Amino acid sequence: MGALSELTDPSAIANTADEFKVLGRDAFLAKHGQQPSVRYFAAVNGMLIDSKPLLAVAYGYQHPARGPLSSRLFSGGEETRKALKRFGIELTSIASEPPARMYGEIPDCPPGTAFRDRREAFEAGVHRTTQAGIAGQAGGTQSICLSDGYSDDEIQGDLITYTGFGGRDANTGRHIADQRLEKGNLGLVENYKLGRPVRVLVKESVLTARKANTEYIYLGLFTVTTWGWGKRDGWKVLIYQLRAVAGESLIPDEVATALTRGEDVTPPRRSAHANRIIRNYDVAASVKRLYDNTCQMCGTRLITAVGPYSEGAHIRPLGIPHNGPDTLENILCLCPNCHVLFDGHALTVRQDSTVMNLGRPTGKLRVVEAHGLNYDHLAYQEQFSTASSGRAAGSQ
């Protein structure tokens, strides 16, 4: 049982339970730097207490010179159950309906949350499949899981190089066919196009190179920065690069170092009082559908190897000081060139839909009735653009 065998004092458990009751769950976990349990809890005096934090903090009560026991030094499964049983405490499994398929962060599962196995991560909603490495569809991917045995996947600093699914022999792991740009593979490309984040789950052994480490660590949100084709065993494979989202994820290299040393995973630095912009990625998808990925300014419709490509461009920028809404009335469907020129304050739109390029008329903005475009946002962008470039509004 290792370090847990040194936890023998029932009063340490009682004191921990009393502190949990007085502080409340959130404050208790925050004070001791513990991660919340997802499914397994200890039933103590009519309360359900997060099982591993209970034992870790109780260890510190019994051995104050050492402090709380690192939760990395014992498992949340049978080892925790046996330790609690010595104090007459039962380990309770909270079976809950798994969250619906969703993008972005999962409530009550911050980066650094550890799961006993893939099933537990599935039930928490972090990775909604117990077998596949990609949880996603052609329209978008919600999460990926890095497991050992996939030598193609690499971690370097805050970057992850990830190989798509398919084309492997289940027994040897070698590629025996080309991978296809479909389902979750195509979904990762859609995430790249929309800037939509992906949750990343990783088996601990991938980080520590120790086969005995079988838990799974949720690293948080990552964005797909590039994608393309490569070759493995003579077959075509899809290769993606993902970067950790600052404040919303852990850096894999740092997690690997902590786990190898037997330390707790440090949560990402983020303020509980910070205002964060939550993008509604369905808005960008909607405006693209309205215009069939055709630029509203120049009429360009780009066709790539995975189909048509366009970009959703916010008119009044999100966040301080502009505080533009993330709604359909404040977004345009543009080609990459026009998007860059629009964000770079070269392109503006007049009230009569005339598109201006550095003050010179260059065409008309196409607007369908279903768009519901708010021209006040375009007027704001024009005023902001002409002011920032030193040009007077209406100059020729």
N, C-alpha and C positions, 0 to 999 in steps of 0.2 A: 504493500500500500504506500510505501515511500513516506514522504513528508506528512501525509495525513495520519500516519500511525502515531505521530507525536501530539496529536490533538486528543486529549484524554479527559479534560476537565469539563464536567457538565455545566458548571457555572459560567464557563466561557461561552457556551451555546446560549444559555439563558440571558447573559448580559448582551449578547449580540441581538437576540430577539427583542429585548427591551429597547435597545437603541433603534432598531428598525421600526418599532411601534411608535416611538416618540418622534423620530425625524420624518417618517414616511418613506415610501420606497424610493422616490426620485432623489431626495436629499441624502438618504443613506448610501445609495450607489455612487452618487457624485462625490460624497465625502471620502469614500474609500477607493475611488477610482475603479469600480467594478462594473462589468457589463451586465445588462439585464438578462435573465433567463428567457428563453423563447417558449419552452414547453414544460420543463421539469422544475418543480417547486417543492419545498419542504413544508409540511403541515405542522406548525408549531403554535400551540395555544390558540387554535382557531384562526390563525393567520397563515397565508401562503407566502413564504419567503423564498426569494431566488436561491436555489440550492447551492451552487458553487460559491457565490458571495457570502452566504451564511457560514460555510466552513472556512473560507479564506479569512474573514474578519474574526471569527471565533479563535482561530489559530493565533492571531495577533493579540487577542485578549489574554490567552494563556501564556504567550511568549512575547511580552511587550518589547523586549529588547530587539526582537527580530521584525516585529510588525506583521501586518497581514500577509498571509501566504500567497505567493503568486499563483493565480489560477492556471497558469501554464504548466504547473508542476503536478497537476492531477487532472484526470478526465472527468467529464460531466456525466458519464454513464454509470456502469456497474461499480466503479471505484467510489463515486459519490454516494450511491445507494447504500453500500456496505458501511461507509463511514457514518452516515446518518443513522443507520439501524443500530449501531453500537450505543446511540443515545436514545433509542426508542422512538425515532422519528421516521415516518414513512415518506418516501419520495413519491410525489403526486404528478401524474402526467395530465396536462391541460390540453385536451383535444379540442381544437377550434377549427372553424371553417376557414380554409386557406383564403387569403385575400384574392380578389379578382385580378386577372392579368392587368398589370399596370407598368408604366414607365417611371423611371426616377426612383427616389428614395422610398423605403418602406417604413411606415411608422413603427417605433419601438425597436428598430433594428439598425443602430448606428454603425458606421464603419468600425471594424474590430470585433463585431459580434462573432462568436465561435459557435459552430454547430457540430453535434456529435457525428452526424452523417448527412448524406444528401436528402434523405427523407425529412429530416428536421428542417433543413433549409427550404425544402419544397413547401412544407406546412406553414412556414413563416412568410412565404410569398417572395422570398429573395430570388430563388431559381426554380421556376415552375416545371421542372422535369427531373426525374431521378436517374435518368440514363444519359440523355444527350448532353453534349457540351454547350449547345446553343438553345436557349429558350426564346423562340421568336418565329415570325411568319414573314412572308414576302413583303408585307407592309411595314415591318419594323421588328427589331429584336429588343427584348427587355433585359436579357442577362446572358452572360457566358460563364462557364466554369472551367478552370484549368485543373486537370488531373494529371498525376504522374503517368508515365508511359508515352507521353506525347512530346518527343524530343524537338519537334518543330517549334514549339512555343518557347519564347525567351522573355526574360525580364531584365531590364536595364534601367536603373534609376526609377523614374516615374513613368517609364514607357513599358508597354507590353506588346510583343509581337505574337499574334495569334493566328493559327491556321484554321480555315473553315472546316466544316464537317463533310463526311462522305468520302468514298473512294478507298477506304482502308479495309484490310483484312482483319476481321475481329480477333483472330488467334495470334497473328504475327505482328499486327500493327503497321505493316508495310502497305504502301499505296498500290492498289491493283486496278484503279480506274481514275479517270478525270473527275474532279469535283465539279459540281454544277452551281451556277448562279441562280439559286432557287431557295425557297423557304427561308430559314434563318440566315443563310449566307447572303441572300438578297436583302434580307432585313437589316443586316449590318451596313450594307451600302446605303439603304434608305436612311439609317441613323446618321451616316456620314453626310448625306445630302441635306438633312434637316438640322444637323448639329444637336441631335437628340442623344442624351447620355445613355450609357449601358451599365447595368450593375455587374460587378465582377466578383465571383466567388472563386476561391482557390483552395485546393487541398494542401494541408500544412506540409506534407512531405515534398511538395513542389518547391517550397521556400527553404526547407531545412535540409533536403536531400537525405532525410531519415525515413525509411519505409515504415517505421513504427509509429510515426506521427500521422494519424488517420483522421483527425478532425478537419473541418472546413472553416476557413476564415473569410468573412465578407470584407472585401477591401473598399467598397464604396462605389462611387460613380466615375466612369471614364468616358471620354469622347473618342470616336473613331477619327483619327487625323489623316490617315491614308489607307488606300486599299489597292490591290492589284493582283496579278497572276504570277505564280512561280512554278518551279518544277521539283517534284519529290519522287524518287524512284522512277523517273522517266514519265511521270504523269502530271497533268496540270492541277495545281492547288491554288486556292485563294488565300492571300496573306493580308492581314489587317494590322495596323499599328494603332494602339489606343494609349491615350495619355490621361493621367490622373487629374481629376477636376479639383483645383485648389479649394481647400476647406470642406470638400464633400467626399474626400477619399484619403486612404493611407498610401504612402509610397511603398511599393512592394519590397524594394531593397532594404528599407528601414525595418519593415515588418520581419523580413527574413533574419536580419541581425538580432532583433529582439527575441524571436522565437528560438534561435540557435543558442542564445545565452540563457534561456529559461525565464525571460522577463515577460511582463504583461505588455500587450500591444497598446501603444500610446494612441489615444483618440486624436483625430485631426483637430487642429486649432480652429475654433470657430466661436464667435460670441453668441450667447443666447439672445442678445438684444439687437443683433444685426438685422437690417432689412435686406432680404434677398429677393431678387427677381425670379419668379417662377414662370418660365415660358410655357405657353400652351402650344405645343407642337402641332396640334390638330388645326390651328388657325392657318399656319403656313401651308399645310397639306390642302386645306380647303380652297385657298386662293389659287393654288396651282391647278386644282381640278376645274375651277371656274373658267380658267383661261387656257386649259389644255396645255399648260407649260409654255404658253406663248407670251413673250415679253409685251407688256402693255404699252411700252414706249416706242420700241423700234420694230416690233412685230417678229423678232427672231424666235425661232423654235429649234432648240438644239437637240440633236439625237445622238446619244452615246451608246456604248455597247450594251448598256442595261436599260435602254429606253430614253424617253425625253427627260431633259434636265432644265430646271429653272430654279430661281431663288425667291424666297419670301423676304421682302424688304420693308422694314418698319418705316413709316413716314415721320411721325414724331417719335424720337428715340425713347426707349424704355429707360427708367431710372432717373435719378436726380441729375440735372435740374429740369429735364424735359417732362418726365413722368407721363410718357405716352402710354396708352392702353394696349394690351396685347390682344386686340380684337380685329375682326375682319375689316372694320371701317378705317383701320390705321395701318393697313399693309397692302403692298403691291406685289404683283407677280412680274419679276424682271429677269432678264438674262444677266449673266455675270458681269458683262461690260457695263450695262446700264446701272446695275446695282452699285458697282464701284464708283461710277460717276455721280450717282445720286447721293451715296454716302459721303462722297468727296466734295459735295456742294457745287458740282458743275451743272448737274441737271436739276431743274425745278419745274413746277407745274402751275400755270395760271388758273384763275377761277373759271375761265372758258375752256379748260382742258388743254391749252397750248403748252407743249413741252418746250422749255427754254434750255439751251446749252450755252452757259456762260453769257446769258443775257440775249442770245439770238434764237429766234423761233426755229424749231427743228422738226416739228410734227405735232400730232395730237395724241393725247392719252386715251387709250381705248378703255371704256368702262361699261361693263354689262350691268343690267338693272339689279340682278341678284347680289351684286357686290356691296351695295349700300355704303359706298365710299364717303367719308366725311372730308369735305373740301377745306374745313377749318384747319385740319392737320396739314394739308398741302400748303395752305397760306402760312402756317407757322414755319414749315420747313423752308419755304421760299424766303421768308423774312430772316430766318436764322442763317441761311446759306448766303444771301446777299450781304448781310451784315458781317459775316465771318470772313468773306473774301474782299471786303472793302468796296464792293460794287453797290451802287444805289439800285434799289428795286425798280425794275422797269427800264434800266439802261440798255442801250443797244450797242 
